[in-house]
Amino acid sequence: MTLKNLLIQIIIRFVFAVLFIWLAVDAVNTAGWGFMAIVSVLFATSDVVKGVRMFNAYLKIKDSMDKN
């Protein structure tokens, strides 16, 4: 996996997080805190956490490559 591929995956994670947050807000506005709203929030949280972890790994890899 190249750094470019890793960066693309990070961007996709954050895009999905925004999508799930939008779905959760829409579901809460429509029907209140139901099953779909909670599931959307859980998926969004998971995507944000994974995206941040991947971004930290990306920075560490990039820094180690720049030092060599």
N, C-alpha and C positions, 0 to 999 in steps of 0.2 A: 504494500500500500504506500502510495506516495503522499507527500504533504498536501498536495492539491486535492487528492481524493478525501483525505481526512478533513480538510477545510470544507469541502462540499457536504460531507456528512454532518458536520457541525451546523452548517447553515440550514440544512434540511431539518435537523432536530429543532432548531429555534423556530422555523416556519411552522412545523407541526405543533409546537407549543402554542404559538399565537393562534393557530386554527382551533385547537382544543379550548383555549381560553375564550375565544369568540363563541364557540358552540356552547360552552358552559354559561356564559353571560346571556346568550339568547334563550337557552333552556330555562334559566332562572327567571328571566323577564316574562316568559310565556307561561310556565306552569309551576314556578317555584322550585325549591330544592328537591328535585326528584332523583331518580336513579341515573338518568342520562347526565344530569348536571354534575353529580358526584363523580361519575366515571370519567367525564371530560376533564374535570379538575385533576383527578389522579393521573390521567395520561399526560396532561400538560405539565404537572409537577415532575413526573418521570422524565419527560423530554428535556425540561430545563436542567434538571440535575445531571443527566447524561451529557447534555450539550456543554455544560460548564466543565465537567470532568474531562471531556474530550478536548475542549479548548485549552485547559491547563496542560494536558499531555502534548498538545500541538506546540504550545509555547516552549515546553521543556525540550522537545525534540528539535525544534528550530534553533533554540539557544545552543544545544549541544552540537548541532551541525555547523553553526556559525563559528564556534570556538575551534573547530578542526580545520 
